[in-house]
Amino acid sequence: MLIKHAEIVLKNSVKVADLRVEQGRIARIGKDLRPKRDERVIEAEGLTVFPGLIDIHVHLREPGFERKEDIASGCRAAVKGGFTQICCMPNTEPVADNKVVISYIKNRAKEVNLCKVRPIGAITKGQKGEDLAPIGGMKAAGAVAISEDGKSVENSKLMANAMQYAADFGLKCLCHCEDASLVGGGVVNEGYFSTLTGLKGSLRAAEDIMIAREICLAESLNLPVHICHVSTYSGVQLIREAKARGVKVTAETCPHYFTLTDSAIQNFDTDTKVNPPLREEKDRLAVIEGLKDGTIDCIASDHAPHHRDDKNVEYDLAAFGISGLETSFALSYTQLVKGGALSLCGLAEKMSASPAAILSLEGGSLEEGAAADLTIVDLNEEWTVDPETFVSKGKNTPFKGRKLFGKVKYTVVDGEIKYEEER
């Protein structure tokens, strides 16, 4: 195909040019390229081409929880949201703690044939925090990382062993940082709004203590570690200081942590219930500053779809999580680029180049010879979030009714159009 007159987001610049795709790769980027016979031409004047978006923190729920989401519906949500690669967490049933489940996910994703699905294996067997899962076998089957997603490995020695074994196989540990003993059943951030609503609060220290531990282990072992969904101002500072010392730490945050605060819980909308919880305004601003100065490396959705019955209950009983794949790009563009915190190149780095680098995935840039993974968007189009139009099974979003900019028009994976808005 030939994409004409598009705004191309390169590593360090944005330019209007044509982009030719041949045999699944970017063949040429240049001016005034002439169409070849039988070549599909996309007239993209006014549209912007990003390197294919990559999300390293997604829940596809299959196997075991298909009532919430399955690999097919999750991949449809991914390409509609502009994502060409997604990495799915292991908290399935059975847990993705062995090569059989990892292989199942890979094979099912090939059958669906939409975006690239990269499974993440569990750190411990059954995610019970007792014995390490067979990391080598999972890597051989296609796992790109390991994580105890949804909880921390409480035993520090076991966590150190996990980091060492993972490094032996060229993998990283992706760490959900939460001291469960400090959370103590808390469902929101402890502060003014937890007091106002009467909902049980969770101290930000519960997150910070485990961030500090993972940093200490990474520093002592001289091994890499990745911190998931950073939400606190103090956590951002811990990571900033660690990076300044040369610790091999990377970090992600999610759109809800730089667009919302815990003031959103006042109406008891269970779609605002996430883990870690929404924090205060100083936390939100610190997360944005962390993205600006490189302390936080990338943006992930933490896509956590749920069946309506899981959310349509009392706040204390509701499931944690937001269905985020279909809103992640627009929230990030609207808040960070239009808000002046990041450039277009900066946004491409946070949503494509850095995720690829963290997990050593192919992709993340637009250059001749690279895989033709492309996200083509209209940055000027304003749209309103309506969960009833989501293709994900999960309609749980606190952003319903919010006006955003940046509409995905095409998602191209290995040179094939996997999503086209008009169709």
N, C-alpha and C positions, 0 to 999 in steps of 0.2 A: 504494500500500500504506500501511498505518498500523501503526507500531511502537509498542506500548503499554508503559508503565511501565518504560521502559529508563533506565539510567544514561547520560546524554548528556555526552560530554566536549567542552565548549566551549573557547574560547580561554583563558579565565582562570578557569573554574569547572567544576564537575561537578554536574549536577542531575538528579533523576529527573523525567522528562517523557515525553510522547508526541511522535512525529515522523511527519509525513505527507509522503508522496512523491506528486507529481503531474507527469506529463509529463516525467519524468526529472530533476526538480529538487526541492529541499526546499521544500515549500509552507508548512509551519507547524511550529513547535516550541512546544508548550504543554501545559497540564494538561487532563486529562479531555476529550480530543478524541473525538467520537462517530464510529463507523464509518459510511461512506457505502455505498450499495448497490453491490455487486460489487467492493468494496474488500477486498483481502487484508489480514487482520489478523495480525500477528506478536506473540504475547504474549511480551514480552521481560523480564518481571520477573526480576531476578537477572542479567541480561545487560548488557553495556556497549557503547555505540555510539561508535566512534572515527571521525573523518574518514578516508576511504579512504586506506590506507597507500600510500606512494609510494617506490619503490626506484630510485635514480638510478645504480645500478651493477650490471648484470645481464649475464650471457652467455647468449644463446639459441642460439648455435652455427650457426644456419641463416642463410645457405646454406653448405654445404661440410662441416660436421662433424655431420651429423644422427645419427650413431651415438652421439654424446655427449648431444645434446638437439636438439629442433627447436622451432619457434615454438609449435606446438600443445601439446607436452608442457610447455614452459616456462611458457606462459600458464596451463595447468592447475595447475602448481605455484604460480604467483603467486596465483591466486584462492583456492586452498586455504590459502595462507599469509596471506591477508587483504589482498593488494595489488591495488589498483584501477588503478594506473599503474606501469609499469616502463620503464626506459631501458636499451636494450641496446647493448653495446660493439661496436666495429667489427672485431674480430679474427676475421673470418669468412673463407671462401674461395669466391669472391673477396672481398677486403677491401672493407668498406663505405666506399669512398673516392670514390664518385661517385653521381650522382642515380639511376642505374639500380638499384643495389643498395639504396639507401635506399628507393626507391619499391617495390621487391620486398618488403622487410620490412614496410612499411606496408600494402601490399595483402594480404599473407599474414596479417597480424594481423587485418585486417578480416574475412577469411574465417573465421578461427578464432573471432572474436567473443566473447572472454572479457574480458580486461582491455585497457586502453589501452596500446599499445606505442609508445614514443618512441625512434626510432633516434638513435644518436650516430655521427657521421662520423669518419673518420680525420683526423689532422692532416696526415700526409704521404701521398703516393701509395704504395700498397702497404705502408704502414707501414715504409718503408725508411729514413726519416730524411733524405731527399735533397731532394725538391721538395714544396712545399705541395700538398695536394689541393684540388680546386675547391670552396672553402668556400661560395661563393654558390649554386652549383648544388645542393649538398647541403641547404642551408638551404631553398631553394625546394621541394625534394622532401619536406621534413618533418623534417630533422635538428634536434635541440634543443641540441646541443653538439658539440664535437670533442674527440677524445682519441687518444693514441697507445697506448692501453691495453696494459698488459703490459710497457711499456718507456718510458723517457724519450726525448725529443728531445735527442740529445747536443749538437747544434750550437746554441749559445745565441743566435746571430743569427737562425737559422731559427725558434727558439722565440719570440723577440721579434716576428718578422714574423707568426707564427701568431696570437699574442695580439692584434696590431693588426688583422689582417684579420678575425679572429673578431668582435672588438668592432664593426667596421664593419657586420657583419651581425646584430648583437644576440646573438651567441653567446659562450659562455665555453669556455676550454680546461680540461678535466678532466685533471689531471696525475698519472700514475703516477710517483712520485719514486724513482729508483734510479740510482745511478752504477754502470754495468755494470762498469767497470774495477775498482771496489772489491769488487764481489760476487765476481768471480773464480771462478765455479762453485760458490759456497756455496749450501747447500740449507736451512740452519737458522741461527738466530741464533748468532753467535759468543759463546761464554761457557762456563760450567761444563758445561752439558749437551751442547754440541757436543764438548767435550773428553771427557766421560764416554762418549759413544756412538761417538766417532771419526768423526762426520759432519762434513763441511767446513762451516765457519761463514762467515757473512756479517756484516760490521760494520754496526752501526746507523748509522754515519756515512754509509754508502752512501745511505740514505734521507734523512738530515738535510741532506746537502750539496745535494741536488736540491730539497728543500723550500726551503732558503735561497735557491737560485738563482731559483726561481719567484717567491718573495717579492720579491727584489731587482728582478726584471724588472717585476713588477706595480707596485712602488713607483716605479721610474724612469719607467715609461710612464703611470702613473696609470690603470691598467686592472685589471679584475677577473681573478682566477684562482682555481681550485678545486683543492684538494689531496685526492687520493684516499687511502683506507684508511690513515690515520695510525696508526702502531703504536709509536712511540718516545716516551719521556718528554721527550727533547730536542727532538723535532719538535713536540710539543705546546707547549713553551715558545717555540720560534721563532714559531709561529703566534700565540700569546698576545701576545708582544711586538709583532709586526707589526700586529695589530689595535689595540693600544694607540696605535700611531703613526698609525693611520688608513689603513693599507694595505687595499685592497679584496680581501681573501683570505677564502675560505670553506673549510671542511674537513669531511671525513666520516671515520668509522671503522666497523668491522664488529664484529658480536657476538663473533667469536672473539678479538678483541684485548682485550675487557674481561671475558671469561669463562675464557680459557685462558692458560697460560704455556708456555715452552719445556720445562718439565718433562714435558709430554705426549709428547715425542718419544722418551722412554726405551724404550718398547716397540717402536719402529721402525714404528708404524702409519703407513702412507703417507697416510692421511686427515688427518694433522696437518701435512702438507707444504703450506704456503701461501706466497704471495709478496705483500707482505713476510712474513718468517717470524714465527712466534710469538715474543714477546719475554719479558723477565723480569718478575718481580712488580712492580718499581718502574715499569715501563712500563705494565703493566695498570692500576695504581692511578692513574697520571698520565692515562691515557686517560679513566678514569671522572671524574676531577677536571675534565678538559677538557670533558666533556659537561655536567657540573654548572654550570660557570661560563660556558659559552657559547663557549669557545675552539673547540670542535668543534661544528659546526652541526647535523650530521645523522648518522643511522645508515643505512648501506647494507649489503646482504648480500654484495656481490661474488660472487653466485651463479655458481659455476664447476663445472658438472656434467661428469663424465667417465665414459666407459665403464669397466667393471670392469677390462678389460685394461690401461688406462692407469694404474691404481693398484696392480694385483696384480703388482708387480715390485719390484726392489730400491729402497730409499729414494732413492738417487742418481738413478735412472732414472725414477721416478714423476713424473706430471704434478702441477703445483701446483694447489691449489684445493679448495674445499668447496662442496657442493650446499647452498645456504643459504636459499632462499626459504621453505621449509616450516617452518623452525625460527627464523627471524630475530625474529619478534614475541615468541614465547614466551621465547626466551633474553633478549631485551631487557627484557621485563616482569619476569621472574623475577630477573634479576641487578640491574637498575637501580631498578625501582619497589619490589619486595618487599625489595630490599637497601637502600632508603632514599636512593638517590642522586637519583632523579627522582620527581616527582609524575606522576599520570596526564596532566595537561595538559602537563607537560614531555616525557613520552614521545610524546604526539601531535604536539608541536612538532618533535621530532627525527625522527619517522618519517612526517610528513605535511606540516605547514606549512612547515618549513624546506626540504625537498627541492623543494616547489612554488615557493617564493620564489627559490631558487638558480637554477633553470632556467626561471623565468617560466612555469610550468605552471598551468593552471586547477586549482583544488582546494586541499585542505589545511585546510579549516575546515568546521564545521557551522554554517550560518546560513541563514536563510530566503532563498530565491532562488538559492542555490548549487547546483551540480550534485550530484545525489543519489549520490555515491560514498561508500559506508559500509562499515565493517568492524565486525561485531557479534561480540563474544567473550564467553565465560564465563571471567572472570578467576580464579574459584575452582576450576576443573577442573584436576586434576593429570593429566598424561599422560607416557608414557615414549617417548622417541625410538626409533623402529624404522625404519631406512632401507628395509626391505622394503615398508613401506606408503607410501613416497614415490610420488607420481605423476610426479615428474621422472624422466627416464631416469637421472640421476645419483644413485647411492646413496652417494656418497662423503661421509661425515660423521664427524667425530671425536666426535660427541655421542651415538652409539648407546648406549642404555641409560640415558641421563641423564633424570631426572625433572624436568619443567618445569610451570609454571603458565601458564594462558592459552590456551584452545582456541578457535579461530575456528569460529563457528557459521554465519555468513552473510557473503558478500561481495557487495555491491550496486554495480553500475556503471551510472551514468546511469539509476538507478531500476529496473534489472533485476537479479534475483537470478542471479548467475553461479556461486555456490557455496553449497550448503546441505549441512551435514554429514550430515544424516539421509539424503540422497540420493546 
